[in-house]
């Protein structure tokens, strides 16, 4: 009789699956389902591409209270068929992600990657995220991030006190670095932002150099030169 795989080994295997594949695996047997549902850490990496509203809500619940990594691109959201009422109810819009879904999760978001969210970008960034360490933003139009780093009230209390890595594309940041006191590295495609942060390099403690990477661009924090590398 072949030796069985220890129960504690399965999560270390399942962790490499996408959310959709993880759901499929959880339907193989009651045993595998119990392993998946009893391991909240398997559900902490949320990518919204192609996900329906009910699916996103279920993943948030299954992750328990653990810190989250969330990646969302407005071009990849589930829109469904306009001829289907069921699809219409499950359709995920930019407004739903930024105004409904993300705000309630921000208190436990540790890594946040947002691509091509335009008119709602400023709103979500005003929600405090006390454990957020990595923030990667790419907008189709230019945006200012001042208020996001000053907190909702506009006082000196930052929205992202734990932020360590910041990457911006098509976004200008004119705020003071005092609002992100623990920032260790940065990346930007905006010359204004780059010049501002480069002038504060000693304050931001950018040594040793750290490379921030997204799937679209990367930037050397010490040299300010664009480069190519693997996805962040």
Secondary structure, 3 states (H helix, E strand, C coil): CCCCCCHHHHHHHHCCCCHHHHHHHHCCCHHHHHHHHCCHHHHCEEECCCCCHHHHHHHHHHCCCCCEEEEEEHHHCCCCCCCCHHHHHHCCCHHHHHHHHHHHHHHHEEEEEEECCCCCHHHHHCCCCCCCCEEEEECCCCCECCHHHCCCCCCCCCCCCCCCEEEEECCECCCCHHHHCCCCEEEECCHHHHHHHHHCHHHHCCCCCCEEECCCCEEECCCCCEECCCCC
